[in-house]
Amino acid sequence: MSSRRTAVVVGPLVAASFSAVLILSGTAGAEGGGPASSKGGKVVDEAPAGVKLTTLLPEKISVDNGSKKTAITATVKNEGSKDSGKIRLLVVGFDGLVVKNVEGCSAIPENGLPEGSNSGFACAVGNLAAGKSKSYSVDATYDLSKAGKICLPVQTDDGKKTFWQQGPVPFGTTNPSPDAPATPLLLGTDNKPVSPGGKELAETGPARDLLPVGAAGASLLAAGAAGMWWSRRRVPGRQAG
């Protein structure tokens, strides 16, 4: 999918119905036993009193070097003392990371994607009780010759407020292994593309909590405390949360 301009959040974002989802086979999975992390996350709009929403991503995933497939578990959690009310979780891919499917969620049409992203799904979480969490299985591909990032905004079901946003946060490799079946990637690590003509798969830059790459990340930093803002566009046929 084509790269867009600069990343932006909040404002109406509409998911079209996606009744026939494709479950990818032969996907390299998120490596078991590793902790989940809210690295790269921040509060955007203030949540109702007693509600504390966060998201979690695995600290480590692996990418199949042949198929480029990977699997990621995205979790939304209410750490507060009161129910959240109706919310939705967005799972959005940037650069080399393309989200192919999120189980039980609806594909965001191309003209409804945040600027700078290449793919995304909207998950109608509904009312999340205090102390509860809900996890979603994410099928994706990762082009290891590029940087790759993922973003998890948690919004009201109408998209008018974003209570929490994790990312765009990168996954990157610390151990290039083009001859191995799979390459491990770490959350919060910048995956630097190889130089033209280079034989190695990728290099790794210094890990940071949030590593925006390109124009999408630049706009996130410019937004500061206000967070990212979705481009203000209406997409016909919004799916009800």
N, C-alpha and C positions, 0 to 999 in steps of 0.2 A: 504494500500500500504506500501511497505517496506521503512524504513528510509535509507537515503544514508549517505555519508561520510561528507564532508565539503562543505559549500555553496560557490559558485563561480559565475561573470557576463561578459558581452561584448563578442566578438567572435561570430562566426556564431551559431545561434540557429534556428532550422527549425521546422515549424509547419506542421504536416501532415493534409490533408483535413479531415474535420469532418462534413459530410453533414447531418447526422441524429443526432441532439442534443436532449438530454433528458431534458425536463423541469420538475423539481421536484415539486411535489404537497405537500401541507401540510407543507410548510417550515415556520419556525419562522422568521419573518422579522426584518430588521434593524429598530429600534424603531424610529418613526417619531418625528420631531421637534428638534432632537438633531443636533448639528453642525457637519460639516465635518472638518477633520483635516489632515494636512500634517506631523503630528508627525512621527519622525523616518526617515524623508526624507533628501536627500542630493544630490548635484550636483556631477556627476562622470566625464563625458567628457564635455568639453565646447561646448555649443550650438552655432549655427550661430549667428552673430550679430543681435540684435533685437528680438531674440527668447528666451523666458523664460518658460520652461516646468516644471510643478509640478503635483503631484497627490494628491487626497484626499480620505480618508476613513472615515466612520462614527465613531463618538466618542463612540457610544454605539450600540451593537447588542444584540440579545437574542437567546439562543439555546433551542430548544425543548428537554426537559429531556427524553422524550420517544424515539423519532426518531433520536435525535442528529442533526437534520437539523437546518440550519440557513441561512439567506440571508444577503448579503453585497453589498453595492453600491460602485463600484470603479470608480473614476472620474479622467480623465486626462485633464489638463488645460494649455492653452498658455497665460501666463500673459505678454507676450512681445508686441512689436509694429509691428512685422512682422510675416508672415505666417511661419509655422514650416517646411514645406516640408513634404515628406512622412515619417510617423513615425508609430510605433506599440507599444502597451501596452501589457506587460506580467502580468498575474495574477497567482502567484505561492504559493502553500500551503506547510507548514512545520509542522512536528510532528503531534499533534492531530487535526489540521485543514486541511481538505482535500477538495480541490476545485473539485466539481462535474460537473459544467457547468458554462460557461460565455456566456450569450446570444449574438449571432452573432459572436462568436469567434471560433477558432479551437483548439482542444486538442493537446497539445504537447506530442509526443510519449515518452514512458518511457526512451528510450535511448537518448533522446534529452533534458531531464530535467536537471536543474542545480543540482549539487551534494548536497546532504543533503535535497532535497525537495522530496515530495511524489506525487505531481500533479501540473498541470499547463495548462494554455490556452494562446494563442497568439491572440491578437486583432489587425487587420489591421485598424488603425485609419485613415490613409491617410494624407492629408494636413489639419492641424488644423489652422484656421485663427486666427489672432491676437485678443486676448480678448475672445476667444471662448473656450468652454469646451465640453467634450463628456463623458457620463456616461454609465456604463455597469452593468447589474444585474448579481450578482454572487451567484450561489447556492453552498452551501458547507455543510459539516458535521463537527462537533467538538466533539471529545472525551474528555469529561470534566475530565477524570482521567489523562490527559496528559497536557503538555504545548501546545499551538497552536500559530502559527505565519503565517503571510501573507507577500508577497513581491510584489511590483509593480514597475518594471523597465520600463522606457520609452526609446525606442531605435530607431535608424534609421531602415527603413524597412528591411534592409539586416542584421541587428543585429551587425554591426561592431562597433557601438558607442552606449553608454548608456548615455543619457543626464541627466537623473534623476533617482533616485531609492528610493522608500519608503520601508524601512524594510530590512530584515525580522523584522517586528514589531509585538509584541504579542497582543492578546486579552486575558483578564483574568477576573475572577469573584471576586467581592468584597462582595458578599452576597450568599454564598452557600445555595442552596434551593432544595435538592434532592426530596422533596415531592411536590414541586410546578410544575405547567405545564411547566415553562421555567425558565432558569437562565440568568440574564443579565450579559453581559461581557463588559468591558471597554477597549478602545484602549490604548496601552502603559502600560498595567498592566500585570505582569507576573502571569500566572495561575500555581500554584504549585500542582502537583499531590498529592493525599492523600497517607498516609502511608499504607503499606500493612496491611489489616485487619481493617483499619479505617472505620468508618460508615459515616463520613461526605463526601460530594461530592468533595470538593476541598478547598484549602486555597489560600490566595492572598499574594504575596510578595509586596515590595515597587514598586510603579509605576515609570517608567523611560521613557525617550523619545525613547530609543532603548534598548531592553532587549534581547540580543541573549542568547539562551539556547542551550547547547550542542556544538558539533563540528562545526555545521553550523554557529552559531553566532561567535564562536572563530575565524574562518577564516575571517569573515567580519571585526572584529576589527583589525586583523593582516594586512588586506589590506590597512587600513588607508585612506589617501586622495585619493588613486587610486580607491577606491570603491571595490565592489565585482567583480569577474571575472567568467564568465561562463566557464565551462570546455570546452576545445577546442576539439570538436568532430563534425564531419559532419554527418548529417542525410540525407539520400537520399530523394528526392522528396520535396524540400523546396517549400512551398506555396508562391507565389508571393504576395508582399504587395500591 
